[in-house]
Amino acid sequence: MIGSAGGAIVFVVSLAGLAIWSVAYCTFVGHYVLTTLTDTSAGANDVEFPVESWIAWWWKPVLCLWVLSAWCVPISILCLPLAPYGFFPYTVAFGILLGAIYPLSLASVLYQQNWLMLFDALVVWRMLRHLRAFLYVLTVTSMLIATCATLLVLTAQGGWIWLLLFTLMLPMTFLMWARHWGRLSWLALNHVPSRRKRKRRKKDHGLGECVEDEAPEMDVEEVTESLGEVAPPPVDAMPNPPTVVEEDEWATDKSPYGMVDFESEPIAEEQDPLPIQKPLLSMVKYYDERANREATEAAEREDTARTMPSTRRQPPSFRKAMFVGMWSFLLQRGAFRAWLNLAFMTFAGVLLLTLMGLFRPPV
């Protein structure tokens, strides 16, 4: 009797802890995923996770779950023709369509900053123009998700080694999913696929050699002009300098010193300038101008954020966009800390589920 009561208490406590854990886990996952996605799509190689209260992140998991739930019903309806063929074809088709549509919709919502704008034609068109990168990212992220699902099944069947692998693989999947789709968004929104121009060469049909266009030679006539001798301009005669008579320093009869008459200028009396009256400072006017200036700056930032960036004609190579700095992202300080935090929380959630399974009351 006592054992069953203790098991029921452990089950109830585990259930309450699982509820609290679910809220906290979804909040941290939404924060890490959206931060990685937005910073990577802006072209940043290093992702900086802001240090603030996790309560301020409440809208991030709500946004991610809202976009996910909005597409579940339409995609399930599209996959209904595969239902007669079994559960596996239906699940695979549902997962592939959801994995392809969900990031496009999330990118549209983040760009438009409108939760109801689930599909932006310009954003989707730019991302689909890079078809090779899109298919690569979809394949890699699908493989990561499939690996996590396989490890989860093996963990449910038993074995602590699979549990440890699952706790490390699931956070890595979240971070690498956001990293891949963020890099694709950066590539799609800032670069246009380049089209190689074929060099046109004019060939001689008879000889098969390249014919180069040469500029025609022009006859240059040499023009010579006889220049007459021009007399140099007359030079004004310089006046003879005055002769200076040197005086004998040993002479006793010295010539008197010359005196120079000068008129003394009247000294103007300094007058004190009129005092300048400083305008009185109006606090109301100051704060009004400050509020108007801040509102103008905020409106300019809003317009800049909503403006589609101009595309560049020379996009980076596929290797540079999808491989350089991609997998080493997990070794960055902020990403590694986020990876460890999510791994610890994943392990705690699995333990709570295990306790609920062990102490489940008989039905």
KAJO-V558023 format. One record per residue. RES is the residue in three letters. SS is DSSP state (2 for helix, 1 for strand, 0 for the rest). Layout:
res=RES ss=SS
res=RES ss=SS
This chain:
res=MET ss=0
res=ILE ss=2
res=GLY ss=2
res=SER ss=2
res=ALA ss=2
res=GLY ss=2
res=GLY ss=2
res=ALA ss=2
res=ILE ss=2
res=VAL ss=2
res=PHE ss=2
res=VAL ss=2
res=VAL ss=2
res=SER ss=2
res=LEU ss=2
res=ALA ss=2
res=GLY ss=2
res=LEU ss=2
res=ALA ss=2
res=ILE ss=2
res=TRP ss=2
res=SER ss=2
res=VAL ss=2
res=ALA ss=2
res=TYR ss=2
res=CYS ss=2
res=THR ss=2
res=PHE ss=2
res=VAL ss=2
res=GLY ss=2
res=HIS ss=2
res=TYR ss=2
res=VAL ss=2
res=LEU ss=2
res=THR ss=2
res=THR ss=2
res=LEU ss=2
res=THR ss=2
res=ASP ss=2
res=THR ss=2
res=SER ss=2
res=ALA ss=0
res=GLY ss=0
res=ALA ss=0
res=ASN ss=0
res=ASP ss=0
res=VAL ss=0
res=GLU ss=0
res=PHE ss=0
res=PRO ss=0
res=VAL ss=0
res=GLU ss=0
res=SER ss=0
res=TRP ss=2
res=ILE ss=2
res=ALA ss=2
res=TRP ss=2
res=TRP ss=2
res=TRP ss=2
res=LYS ss=2
res=PRO ss=2
res=VAL ss=2
res=LEU ss=2
res=CYS ss=2
res=LEU ss=2
res=TRP ss=2
res=VAL ss=2
res=LEU ss=2
res=SER ss=2
res=ALA ss=2
res=TRP ss=2
res=CYS ss=2
res=VAL ss=2
res=PRO ss=2
res=ILE ss=2
res=SER ss=2
res=ILE ss=2
res=LEU ss=2
res=CYS ss=0
res=LEU ss=2
res=PRO ss=2
res=LEU ss=2
res=ALA ss=2
res=PRO ss=2
res=TYR ss=2
res=GLY ss=0
res=PHE ss=2
res=PHE ss=2
res=PRO ss=2
res=TYR ss=2
res=THR ss=2
res=VAL ss=2
res=ALA ss=2
res=PHE ss=2
res=GLY ss=2
res=ILE ss=2
res=LEU ss=2
res=LEU ss=2
res=GLY ss=2
res=ALA ss=2
res=ILE ss=2
res=TYR ss=2
res=PRO ss=2
res=LEU ss=2
res=SER ss=2
res=LEU ss=2
res=ALA ss=2
res=SER ss=2
res=VAL ss=2
res=LEU ss=2
res=TYR ss=2
res=GLN ss=2
res=GLN ss=0
res=ASN ss=0
res=TRP ss=0
res=LEU ss=0
res=MET ss=0
res=LEU ss=0
res=PHE ss=0
res=ASP ss=0
res=ALA ss=2
res=LEU ss=2
res=VAL ss=2
res=VAL ss=2
res=TRP ss=2
res=ARG ss=2
res=MET ss=2
res=LEU ss=2
res=ARG ss=2
res=HIS ss=0
res=LEU ss=2
res=ARG ss=2
res=ALA ss=2
res=PHE ss=2
res=LEU ss=2
res=TYR ss=2
res=VAL ss=2
res=LEU ss=2
res=THR ss=2
res=VAL ss=2
res=THR ss=2
res=SER ss=2
res=MET ss=2
res=LEU ss=2
res=ILE ss=2
res=ALA ss=2
res=THR ss=2
res=CYS ss=2
res=ALA ss=2
res=THR ss=2
res=LEU ss=2
res=LEU ss=2
res=VAL ss=2
res=LEU ss=2
res=THR ss=2
res=ALA ss=2
res=GLN ss=2
res=GLY ss=0
res=GLY ss=0
res=TRP ss=2
res=ILE ss=2
res=TRP ss=2
res=LEU ss=2
res=LEU ss=2
res=LEU ss=2
res=PHE ss=2
res=THR ss=2
res=LEU ss=2
res=MET ss=2
res=LEU ss=2
res=PRO ss=2
res=MET ss=2
res=THR ss=2
res=PHE ss=2
res=LEU ss=2
res=MET ss=2
res=TRP ss=2
res=ALA ss=2
res=ARG ss=2
res=HIS ss=2
res=TRP ss=2
res=GLY ss=2
res=ARG ss=2
res=LEU ss=2
res=SER ss=2
res=TRP ss=2
res=LEU ss=2
res=ALA ss=2
res=LEU ss=2
res=ASN ss=2
res=HIS ss=1
res=VAL ss=0
res=PRO ss=0
res=SER ss=0
res=ARG ss=0
res=ARG ss=0
res=LYS ss=0
res=ARG ss=0
res=LYS ss=0
res=ARG ss=0
res=ARG ss=0
res=LYS ss=0
res=LYS ss=1
res=ASP ss=0
res=HIS ss=0
res=GLY ss=0
res=LEU ss=0
res=GLY ss=0
res=GLU ss=0
res=CYS ss=1
res=VAL ss=0
res=GLU ss=0
res=ASP ss=0
res=GLU ss=0
res=ALA ss=0
res=PRO ss=0
res=GLU ss=0
res=MET ss=0
res=ASP ss=0
res=VAL ss=0
res=GLU ss=0
res=GLU ss=0
res=VAL ss=0
res=THR ss=0
res=GLU ss=0
res=SER ss=0
res=LEU ss=0
res=GLY ss=0
res=GLU ss=0
res=VAL ss=0
res=ALA ss=0
res=PRO ss=0
res=PRO ss=0
res=PRO ss=0
res=VAL ss=0
res=ASP ss=0
res=ALA ss=0
res=MET ss=0
res=PRO ss=0
res=ASN ss=0
res=PRO ss=0
res=PRO ss=0
res=THR ss=0
res=VAL ss=0
res=VAL ss=0
res=GLU ss=0
res=GLU ss=0
res=ASP ss=0
res=GLU ss=0
res=TRP ss=0
res=ALA ss=0
res=THR ss=0
res=ASP ss=0
res=LYS ss=0
res=SER ss=0
res=PRO ss=0
res=TYR ss=0
res=GLY ss=0
res=MET ss=0
res=VAL ss=0
res=ASP ss=0
res=PHE ss=0
res=GLU ss=0
res=SER ss=0
res=GLU ss=0
res=PRO ss=0
res=ILE ss=0
res=ALA ss=0
res=GLU ss=0
res=GLU ss=0
res=GLN ss=0
res=ASP ss=0
res=PRO ss=0
res=LEU ss=0
res=PRO ss=0
res=ILE ss=0
res=GLN ss=0
res=LYS ss=0
res=PRO ss=0
res=LEU ss=0
res=LEU ss=0
res=SER ss=0
res=MET ss=2
res=VAL ss=2
res=LYS ss=2
res=TYR ss=2
res=TYR ss=2
res=ASP ss=2
res=GLU ss=2
res=ARG ss=2
res=ALA ss=2
res=ASN ss=2
res=ARG ss=2
res=GLU ss=2
res=ALA ss=2
res=THR ss=2
res=GLU ss=2
res=ALA ss=2
res=ALA ss=2
res=GLU ss=2
res=ARG ss=2
res=GLU ss=2
res=ASP ss=2
res=THR ss=2
res=ALA ss=2
res=ARG ss=2
res=THR ss=0
res=MET ss=0
res=PRO ss=0
res=SER ss=0
res=THR ss=0
res=ARG ss=1
res=ARG ss=0
res=GLN ss=0
res=PRO ss=0
res=PRO ss=0
res=SER ss=0
res=PHE ss=2
res=ARG ss=2
res=LYS ss=2
res=ALA ss=2
res=MET ss=2
res=PHE ss=0
res=VAL ss=0
res=GLY ss=0
res=MET ss=0
res=TRP ss=2
res=SER ss=2
res=PHE ss=2
res=LEU ss=2
res=LEU ss=2
res=GLN ss=0
res=ARG ss=2
res=GLY ss=2
res=ALA ss=2
res=PHE ss=2
res=ARG ss=2
res=ALA ss=2
res=TRP ss=2
res=LEU ss=2
res=ASN ss=2
res=LEU ss=2
res=ALA ss=2
res=PHE ss=2
res=MET ss=2
res=THR ss=2
res=PHE ss=2
res=ALA ss=2
res=GLY ss=2
res=VAL ss=2
res=LEU ss=2
res=LEU ss=2
res=LEU ss=2
res=THR ss=2
res=LEU ss=2
res=MET ss=2
res=GLY ss=2
res=LEU ss=2
res=PHE ss=0
res=ARG ss=0
res=PRO ss=0
res=PRO ss=0
res=VAL ss=0
